[in-house]
Amino acid sequence: MKKWFGILLLICLWQLLAVIMHNNIFPTFFNVIIAMVENFISIAVHAFYSSYRLTVGVILAVVLGMPIGILIGYHNRLSEFFSPVIYLLAPIPKIALLPLIMLLFGIGDMSKVFIIFIIMFFQVVVAAHDAVKNIPQEYLIPLKTIKAGHKAILAHVIFPAALPEMFTSVRIGLATGISVLFFAETFGTHWGLGFYIMDMWMRLDYKQMYAGILFLGFLGLISVMLVNRLQKHICPWLPHQNANR
């Protein structure tokens, strides 16, 4: 119950400020909830499109970025060659690439999925690479002593060490990914929470606009909760995971 206290406090502050300001631009939380219920099906459909784009982009980034990051981190020569490239490209704001991505992939779902993918991909690669590089060598000595092959080392040491960092990178990247997705959905589509929020803003329907923003927040919250739940099951050896059970 304690973990929901911050959200409850935020709702109370929202309600209080809306009552004090008393204007249509900043409706009360309860009025927004009523508007959300009245138009729930429409918002849910837009949320589905946003969720689909976000999910596909994240899955592709993890499936491709995780092995690449581990491979580069595990082999010193590959790390020396590719690390400068990764650390050069990773900090570039990916939103700046959106016009180029739309030219290459069009203005449909492909470009929106790709922008999520490219954001999350570098996060995952850097996290996996650094996790492998930070593994103490004494963890590898027992396996090397018994002349274990690369597959055994990767399966029993490297991959388990990189998994927690991968989940952390996904959690961090989700906030940026959802923000960029909102911006991307204002171009070339009539579906998605980004389009819905901007459409309601242009219609001066502020209650529905805030309802869309709330749904976007719910999307982020649910995404992080799912990542946490997945990590709990995939990484049961982590101390804090066992403590939460």
Secondary structure, 3 states (H helix, E strand, C coil): CHHHHHHHHHHHHHHHHHHHHCCCCCCCHHHHHHHHHHCHHHHHHHHHHHHHHHHHHHHHHHHHHHHHHHHHHHCHHHHHHHHHHHHHHCCCCHHHHHHHHHHHHCCCHHHHHHHHHHHHHHHHHHHHHHHHHCCCHHHCHHHHHCCCCHHHHHHHHHHHHHHHHHHHHHHHHHHHHHHHHHHHCCCCCCCCHHHHHHHHHHCCCHHHHHHHHHHHHHHHHHHHHHHHHHHHHHCCCCHHHHHHC
